[in-house]
Amino acid sequence: MKLTINIPETLNEVTLKQYQKWLKIADGKELDSFLQQKMVEIFCNIPLKQVLQIKATDINNICEELTKLFNNEPKFIDRFTLNDKEFGFIPKLDDISFGEYVDLDTYLADWEQMNKAIGVLYRPITYKKKKQYLIEEYESAEKYDMSEVTLDVVFGSIVFFLQFKERITENYPELFSNSEGDRAASASAGFSAKWGWYQSIYGLTNGDILKYNEITKSKLHTCLMHLAFEKDKYELEQQILKRNQR
């Protein structure tokens, strides 16, 4: 029986769901013959029992082509259509809420949750005029199933957001750099690793759990500016206290 193999030639022929499945299998492993077979199975949509009938040299060539495809430099795509619904990227990242940023920073660190990150970055378009558009208010990263979004959208949006995140880090060095001593830095890093952004939300609400939802809906820059001020203020007070104790 002749086997027809459809090899993806562009990233818009591969879904996020396929890529997540591949990463889960291949994470941290060398690309041996079994993984090559799984790669062909996943991305060419061929049952494994049929993949086993393909010559080893052909499998190797297919995997080389797929690897090159995943290494292509992505382009940013601001809108796409999924299940007959048009989705748009957040029109202006500087206007996002603190909650959106926290969710993005969390989900983007884990490929298994990348569909949730895409659910934050892209939402249904509610209004459009020429190149401008508006999208739905953010409710939940899981409101829409984004597992079938194609990799050209995913890769391009990740790069675009990470550039924004880099600017955030540069603009708020008080929050994203550590000038404390080694022991203090180590203790602080351990605490941060455990609690992450929760400690920032706690600080912004003064520990009032009833205000958590209100804070997450506040503007990102408003929250970061307040956190930066509080940290500078605390460090200045500690320096004054130390001088007075001498």
PENORFEN-V996751 format. One record per residue. RES is the residue in one letter. OMEGA is omega as a letter, one per 30 degrees, with the letter a starting at -180 (* if undefined). Layout:
RES_OMEGA / RES_OMEGA
This chain:
M_a / K_a / L_l / T_a / I_l / N_a / I_l / P_l / E_l / T_a / L_l / N_l / E_a / V_a / T_l / L_l / K_l / Q_a / Y_l / Q_l / K_l / W_a / L_a / K_l / I_a / A_a / D_l / G_a / K_l / E_a / L_l / D_a / S_l / F_l / L_l / Q_l / Q_l / K_l / M_l / V_l / E_a / I_a / F_l / C_l / N_l / I_l / P_a / L_a / K_l / Q_l / V_a / L_l / Q_a / I_l / K_a / A_l / T_l / D_l / I_l / N_l / N_l / I_a / C_l / E_l / E_l / L_l / T_l / K_a / L_a / F_l / N_l / N_l / E_a / P_l / K_a / F_l / I_a / D_l / R_l / F_l / T_l / L_a / N_l / D_l / K_a / E_l / F_l / G_l / F_l / I_a / P_a / K_a / L_a / D_a / D_a / I_l / S_l / F_l / G_l / E_a / Y_l / V_l / D_l / L_a / D_l / T_a / Y_a / L_l / A_a / D_a / W_l / E_l / Q_a / M_l / N_l / K_l / A_l / I_l / G_l / V_a / L_a / Y_l / R_a / P_l / I_a / T_a / Y_l / K_l / K_a / K_a / K_a / Q_l / Y_l / L_l / I_l / E_l / E_a / Y_l / E_a / S_l / A_a / E_a / K_l / Y_l / D_a / M_a / S_a / E_l / V_a / T_a / L_l / D_l / V_a / V_a / F_a / G_a / S_l / I_l / V_a / F_a / F_a / L_l / Q_l / F_l / K_l / E_l / R_l / I_l / T_a / E_a / N_l / Y_a / P_l / E_a / L_a / F_l / S_a / N_a / S_a / E_l / G_a / D_a / R_l / A_l / A_l / S_l / A_a / S_a / A_l / G_l / F_a / S_l / A_a / K_a / W_l / G_a / W_a / Y_a / Q_l / S_l / I_l / Y_a / G_a / L_a / T_a / N_l / G_a / D_a / I_l / L_a / K_a / Y_a / N_l / E_a / I_a / T_l / K_l / S_a / K_a / L_a / H_l / T_a / C_a / L_l / M_l / H_l / L_l / A_l / F_a / E_l / K_l / D_a / K_a / Y_a / E_l / L_l / E_l / Q_l / Q_l / I_l / L_l / K_a / R_a / N_a / Q_a / R_*
